[in-house]
Amino acid sequence: MLDSHLLGVDLFIGQILKNTHANDLLIKFALSLLILKGERYEYGK
């Protein structure tokens, strides 16, 4: 049950990504990297 739900979520996200402009993807990717760097910085303290 859970696996099929996760698969559905993956397909849903895939559709969103396909329908998103490349520039938006780059912005989201950059923001996610900044968030990861911020978390690493917090953990490093």
A tleap script that builds the chain and sets N, CA, C and O, in Angstrom:
source leaprc.protein.ff14SB
mol = sequence {
  NMET LEU ASP SER HIE LEU LEU GLY VAL ASP
  LEU PHE ILE GLY GLN ILE LEU LYS ASN THR
  HIE ALA ASN ASP LEU LEU ILE LYS PHE ALA
  LEU SER LEU LEU ILE LEU LYS GLY GLU ARG
  TYR GLU TYR GLY CLYS
}
set mol.1.N position { 0.839 -1.201 0.000 }
set mol.1.CA position { 0.000 0.000 0.000 }
set mol.1.C position { 0.874 1.251 0.000 }
set mol.1.O position { 0.672 2.171 -0.793 }
set mol.2.N position { 1.845 1.262 0.906 }
set mol.2.CA position { 2.725 2.421 1.029 }
set mol.2.C position { 3.571 2.593 -0.227 }
set mol.2.O position { 3.772 3.711 -0.701 }
set mol.3.N position { 4.073 1.462 -0.772 }
set mol.3.CA position { 4.919 1.533 -1.967 }
set mol.3.C position { 4.160 2.140 -3.143 }
set mol.3.O position { 4.697 2.982 -3.863 }
set mol.4.N position { 2.913 1.715 -3.341 }
set mol.4.CA position { 2.138 2.246 -4.461 }
set mol.4.C position { 1.844 3.725 -4.243 }
set mol.4.O position { 1.792 4.495 -5.202 }
set mol.5.N position { 1.651 4.126 -2.987 }
set mol.5.CA position { 1.422 5.543 -2.688 }
set mol.5.C position { 2.660 6.354 -3.044 }
set mol.5.O position { 2.561 7.411 -3.668 }
set mol.6.N position { 3.833 5.849 -2.643 }
set mol.6.CA position { 5.082 6.554 -2.942 }
set mol.6.C position { 5.306 6.635 -4.444 }
set mol.6.O position { 5.769 7.657 -4.951 }
set mol.7.N position { 4.979 5.562 -5.158 }
set mol.7.CA position { 5.124 5.557 -6.613 }
set mol.7.C position { 4.233 6.630 -7.232 }
set mol.7.O position { 4.647 7.335 -8.152 }
set mol.8.N position { 3.015 6.748 -6.724 }
set mol.8.CA position { 2.099 7.775 -7.216 }
set mol.8.C position { 2.649 9.167 -6.974 }
set mol.8.O position { 2.538 10.043 -7.832 }
set mol.9.N position { 3.241 9.372 -5.807 }
set mol.9.CA position { 3.834 10.670 -5.486 }
set mol.9.C position { 4.988 10.969 -6.438 }
set mol.9.O position { 5.119 12.092 -6.925 }
set mol.10.N position { 5.824 9.962 -6.703 }
set mol.10.CA position { 6.943 10.138 -7.636 }
set mol.10.C position { 6.436 10.524 -9.025 }
set mol.10.O position { 6.999 11.410 -9.667 }
set mol.11.N position { 5.377 9.861 -9.490 }
set mol.11.CA position { 4.822 10.169 -10.806 }
set mol.11.C position { 4.243 11.576 -10.830 }
set mol.11.O position { 4.387 12.303 -11.813 }
set mol.12.N position { 3.587 11.951 -9.739 }
set mol.12.CA position { 3.000 13.291 -9.626 }
set mol.12.C position { 4.087 14.354 -9.687 }
set mol.12.O position { 3.962 15.341 -10.412 }
set mol.13.N position { 5.162 14.145 -8.918 }
set mol.13.CA position { 6.289 15.076 -8.916 }
set mol.13.C position { 6.926 15.122 -10.302 }
set mol.13.O position { 7.303 16.192 -10.779 }
set mol.14.N position { 7.046 13.969 -10.945 }
set mol.14.CA position { 7.611 13.909 -12.287 }
set mol.14.C position { 6.807 14.751 -13.271 }
set mol.14.O position { 7.376 15.444 -14.114 }
set mol.15.N position { 5.475 14.688 -13.159 }
set mol.15.CA position { 4.625 15.500 -14.036 }
set mol.15.C position { 4.850 16.983 -13.780 }
set mol.15.O position { 4.925 17.775 -14.720 }
set mol.16.N position { 4.959 17.361 -12.507 }
set mol.16.CA position { 5.201 18.764 -12.157 }
set mol.16.C position { 6.527 19.221 -12.759 }
set mol.16.O position { 6.613 20.301 -13.344 }
set mol.17.N position { 7.556 18.391 -12.610 }
set mol.17.CA position { 8.874 18.756 -13.118 }
set mol.17.C position { 8.853 18.900 -14.641 }
set mol.17.O position { 9.487 19.799 -15.193 }
set mol.18.N position { 8.119 18.006 -15.316 }
set mol.18.CA position { 8.038 18.084 -16.779 }
set mol.18.C position { 7.356 19.376 -17.217 }
set mol.18.O position { 7.693 19.945 -18.256 }
set mol.19.N position { 6.395 19.834 -16.415 }
set mol.19.CA position { 5.615 21.013 -16.787 }
set mol.19.C position { 6.251 22.306 -16.304 }
set mol.19.O position { 5.694 23.384 -16.511 }
set mol.20.N position { 7.401 22.213 -15.667 }
set mol.20.CA position { 8.066 23.397 -15.128 }
set mol.20.C position { 9.166 23.840 -16.085 }
set mol.20.O position { 9.871 23.015 -16.665 }
set mol.21.N position { 9.301 25.143 -16.238 }
set mol.21.CA position { 10.359 25.672 -17.110 }
set mol.21.C position { 11.731 25.356 -16.530 }
set mol.21.O position { 11.881 25.202 -15.318 }
set mol.22.N position { 12.726 25.261 -17.400 }
set mol.22.CA position { 14.087 24.919 -16.979 }
set mol.22.C position { 14.629 25.944 -15.992 }
set mol.22.O position { 15.321 25.581 -15.041 }
set mol.23.N position { 14.323 27.211 -16.206 }
set mol.23.CA position { 14.807 28.250 -15.298 }
set mol.23.C position { 14.270 28.035 -13.887 }
set mol.23.O position { 15.000 28.195 -12.908 }
set mol.24.N position { 12.990 27.670 -13.785 }
set mol.24.CA position { 12.395 27.408 -12.476 }
set mol.24.C position { 13.094 26.236 -11.802 }
set mol.24.O position { 13.331 26.261 -10.594 }
set mol.25.N position { 13.429 25.198 -12.589 }
set mol.25.CA position { 14.131 24.043 -12.036 }
set mol.25.C position { 15.496 24.455 -11.506 }
set mol.25.O position { 15.912 24.022 -10.431 }
set mol.26.N position { 16.191 25.299 -12.269 }
set mol.26.CA position { 17.512 25.745 -11.830 }
set mol.26.C position { 17.403 26.534 -10.534 }
set mol.26.O position { 18.227 26.373 -9.633 }
set mol.27.N position { 16.384 27.388 -10.438 }
set mol.27.CA position { 16.188 28.177 -9.217 }
set mol.27.C position { 15.899 27.250 -8.039 }
set mol.27.O position { 16.474 27.413 -6.963 }
set mol.28.N position { 15.008 26.277 -8.241 }
set mol.28.CA position { 14.673 25.338 -7.167 }
set mol.28.C position { 15.897 24.532 -6.751 }
set mol.28.O position { 16.112 24.285 -5.565 }
set mol.29.N position { 16.701 24.123 -7.738 }
set mol.29.CA position { 17.913 23.355 -7.452 }
set mol.29.C position { 18.882 24.196 -6.631 }
set mol.29.O position { 19.452 23.716 -5.651 }
set mol.30.N position { 19.068 25.456 -7.035 }
set mol.30.CA position { 19.974 26.351 -6.314 }
set mol.30.C position { 19.479 26.574 -4.887 }
set mol.30.O position { 20.271 26.555 -3.946 }
set mol.31.N position { 18.179 26.786 -4.724 }
set mol.31.CA position { 17.618 27.003 -3.391 }
set mol.31.C position { 17.794 25.766 -2.520 }
set mol.31.O position { 18.130 25.880 -1.341 }
set mol.32.N position { 17.569 24.579 -3.095 }
set mol.32.CA position { 17.729 23.349 -2.312 }
set mol.32.C position { 19.180 23.170 -1.885 }
set mol.32.O position { 19.449 22.694 -0.782 }
set mol.33.N position { 20.124 23.551 -2.762 }
set mol.33.CA position { 21.540 23.471 -2.395 }
set mol.33.C position { 21.845 24.429 -1.253 }
set mol.33.O position { 22.570 24.076 -0.322 }
set mol.34.N position { 21.293 25.646 -1.318 }
set mol.34.CA position { 21.515 26.623 -0.252 }
set mol.34.C position { 20.946 26.107 1.066 }
set mol.34.O position { 21.559 26.269 2.121 }
set mol.35.N position { 19.767 25.484 0.999 }
set mol.35.CA position { 19.149 24.933 2.209 }
set mol.35.C position { 20.026 23.825 2.783 }
set mol.35.O position { 20.243 23.771 3.994 }
set mol.36.N position { 20.534 22.938 1.917 }
set mol.36.CA position { 21.410 21.859 2.384 }
set mol.36.C position { 22.673 22.422 3.015 }
set mol.36.O position { 23.111 21.947 4.063 }
set mol.37.N position { 23.265 23.439 2.379 }
set mol.37.CA position { 24.468 24.057 2.936 }
set mol.37.C position { 24.158 24.667 4.294 }
set mol.37.O position { 24.963 24.559 5.219 }
set mol.38.N position { 23.003 25.304 4.423 }
set mol.38.CA position { 22.596 25.910 5.685 }
set mol.38.C position { 22.454 24.861 6.777 }
set mol.38.O position { 22.874 25.085 7.912 }
set mol.39.N position { 21.861 23.710 6.441 }
set mol.39.CA position { 21.693 22.640 7.423 }
set mol.39.C position { 23.043 22.076 7.833 }
set mol.39.O position { 23.270 21.797 9.010 }
set mol.40.N position { 23.936 21.908 6.871 }
set mol.40.CA position { 25.265 21.389 7.191 }
set mol.40.C position { 25.993 22.365 8.103 }
set mol.40.O position { 26.699 21.964 9.028 }
set mol.41.N position { 25.813 23.645 7.830 }
set mol.41.CA position { 26.449 24.675 8.654 }
set mol.41.C position { 25.925 24.592 10.085 }
set mol.41.O position { 26.694 24.694 11.041 }
set mol.42.N position { 24.610 24.406 10.227 }
set mol.42.CA position { 24.008 24.293 11.558 }
set mol.42.C position { 24.530 23.049 12.276 }
set mol.42.O position { 24.855 23.104 13.462 }
set mol.43.N position { 24.610 21.929 11.557 }
set mol.43.CA position { 25.088 20.693 12.177 }
set mol.43.C position { 26.558 20.802 12.552 }
set mol.43.O position { 27.009 20.186 13.518 }
set mol.44.N position { 27.303 21.592 11.779 }
set mol.44.CA position { 28.731 21.726 12.033 }
set mol.44.C position { 29.045 22.499 13.306 }
set mol.44.O position { 30.155 22.403 13.830 }
set mol.45.N position { 28.073 23.270 13.812 }
set mol.45.CA position { 28.346 24.100 14.994 }
set mol.45.C position { 28.592 23.266 16.225 }
set mol.45.O position { 28.835 23.811 17.302 }
savepdb mol mol.pdb
quit
